[in-house]
Amino acid sequence: MARDHAILACTECKRRNYIKTRNKKTMAERIELKKYCRFDRKHTVHREVK
């Protein structure tokens, strides 16, 4: 299986809000997306955590 689950955590409140699947072979680096954080009530940068 090449697809893997990536857990995204907010950079401001440090809570894990999203789970996204990614292809490990084509996306070797960690994911960084701007998504909505319901705890901060605004769009923030979310990064992949281990």
Legacy VTK file of the C-alpha trace (Angstrom):
# vtk DataFile Version 3.0
C-alpha trace
ASCII
DATASET POLYDATA
POINTS 50 float
0.000 0.000 0.000
1.495 3.282 -1.097
-1.183 5.518 0.483
-0.641 6.559 4.091
-2.631 8.565 6.631
-1.214 11.989 7.496
-2.438 13.661 10.697
-2.519 17.469 10.486
-2.047 19.595 13.602
-2.660 23.333 13.963
0.519 25.381 14.380
-1.138 27.831 16.800
-3.173 25.671 19.212
-1.211 22.409 18.532
-4.410 20.325 18.294
-4.778 17.527 15.770
-7.764 18.493 13.650
-7.540 16.707 10.279
-6.577 13.356 8.759
-5.564 13.277 5.093
-4.285 10.459 2.898
-1.193 10.919 0.785
0.964 8.911 -1.584
4.351 8.367 0.088
6.167 7.832 -3.203
5.115 11.118 -4.836
4.957 13.284 -1.680
8.080 12.515 0.332
8.076 15.762 2.350
5.609 16.634 5.114
2.278 18.204 4.211
1.598 21.836 5.147
-1.870 23.238 4.379
-3.883 26.278 5.383
-7.127 24.953 6.899
-9.838 26.087 9.302
-9.213 25.530 13.025
-12.475 25.338 14.951
-10.733 26.011 18.261
-9.115 29.265 17.070
-12.106 30.056 14.798
-9.893 31.119 11.892
-7.797 29.697 9.062
-4.326 28.647 10.223
-1.429 26.618 8.880
-1.712 22.906 9.655
1.370 20.664 9.461
1.755 16.925 9.363
2.789 15.299 12.644
4.183 11.841 13.241
LINES 1 51
50 0 1 2 3 4 5 6 7 8 9 10 11 12 13 14 15 16 17 18 19 20 21 22 23 24 25 26 27 28 29 30 31 32 33 34 35 36 37 38 39 40 41 42 43 44 45 46 47 48 49
